[in-house]
């Protein structure tokens, strides 16, 4: 039976009975170990920034040689035409409809139970509160929150299957694979098993690229066969050239933004861990007899100070990393910067003379 979370004031030392726990905080040795991890995160952030600046789907596609589907040409090419299957009716084996490519993810619902201490646990279709199990005291804030035995469901991938059907477009044989960029796909969920309560406990999730009337492909052509290029983007699209280029550009922007955010959080978490030992030292004030309020103020103040300082340093570091990665990746920006720096140095030397 689900347990209703009490809505009364938090801070009492006994919420619903059961054991009273103290919230665990990292000790000084753990904080020092975390600081080393923080250094690695900050030093590793340029890798994520480099990846952000290396999104090249649209650039590759735009550079591909546009060819007529009826004439076999070697190299990285793009063409558009009416597709047919090398093996007649092969596309009908797809669950989501006649397709060029389909990925199946076989998933099973797994349930795990854990102890969670919070006043903000919410029940939904995947989360159930079984019972209250004591409470937890935070010596840094002086707050006590209830603890609950919580049951959570999650879908776990058990197997994956890929179906890719060779195609003919004009003079070309095209071999799709799971590394290609597909514009656009549809997702279909097939519920395969129910429990005694009619709850779905197994399913297959299909991601399908349906066979279009006109297929646009960009890939490496050799002797009339188009396959995955070694470095460039492999594209399957149901759209024309202009719209395909636009959509690839949008994917590049989305990936770049995600990697920029990842870079920032790597730096922010890194600095927070680096300053972690300072917070552990500040927590010593909590254990001075008779000075609990002062100790809490010192501990909470150090946490806030570390958060603000980490954020400011993260912004500055992100800008510096972005600047240097950009001028390395885009040579003409680097050349302009060098010319400006050289000119500024020459101006300073002339002024000093």
C-alpha positions, 0 to 999 in steps of 0.5 A: 500500500502506498504511503501518503507523505505528511504535509506538516512542518519539517524539523521535528526530531521524530517523523513517523517513528523509526530510526533517526539517521544523520546525513552523511557528508564527505570527510576531509580525505574524501574531499581531497580525493574529490579535488583530484577528480575535479582537476581531471574534469577541468583539464578534460573540458577542452575535449568536450569543447573540441567535440562541440566545434567538430560537428560537421554533418552539414559541412560534409553534406554540402561538400558532397558531389551532387551526381545523377542517379543514373551515372555511377561516379566514385567518391563522396557523392550525393544523389536522389532518386526512386528506391527499390530493394535489392531483395524484392519485398525485403522492406516488408520485414520491418515492424513499423512498415516498409523500411530502409532501416529499423532498430529494435530495442528489446526492453524489460521493466525492472523494479528496485527498492531503496531508502530515500530521505526527502520531503519532495518524493512524488509518486507516479506510474513509475514510482511508489512509496511503500512505507516511511522508515524513520528520518534523516537529520542534516547537521549543517542545516538543522533540518530533519526530513522523512525517509521512505522505502521507495520502489522505482520502475525503469526500462532496461535494454536487454537486446538490440537488433538492426534491420538494414535493407540494401537498395537500388537507386538508379545505377547505385547499390546502397548499403544502409547501416546504424551509423548513418544519419536518418531524416526522419525516423518514427518510433513505435512501441510494441507491448509484448508481455503483461503481468497478472495485473495487466501491467506492461513488463516487456516491450520492443521499441522500434526506430524506423526509417520508412522507404520514401518515394524519393530517397536522397543519399550522401555516402562513399561511392566505389564501383556503383556501391554506396557505403559508410564513408570513413570520416564523412557523414552518411546521410539517408533523407526523405527530403530534397537537398536544401531541406536536408542541408537545413536539418543537418545544420540543425542537428549540428547546432543541437549537438554543439549546444549540448556539448557546450553545456556539458563542457560548462558543467564539467568545469563547474563540478570540477571547481566545486570538487577542487574547493571541496576540502575548504567546505570540509574544514569549515564543517569542523565548526559544527562540532564545537560545543555550544556553537551549533548556530555559528557552526551552521552559518560557517558551513552554509556560508562556505558552501554558498561561497564555493558555489558562487566562486565556482560559477564565476571561475567556470564562466571565465574558464569556459570562455577561455577554453572556447576561445583557444579551441575555436582559433585552433579549429578555425585557422583564419580566426587564429590568423586574425588573432595573431595579426591583431596581437602582432600589431598590438605588440608593434604599437606598444614597442613604437609607443615605448620608443 
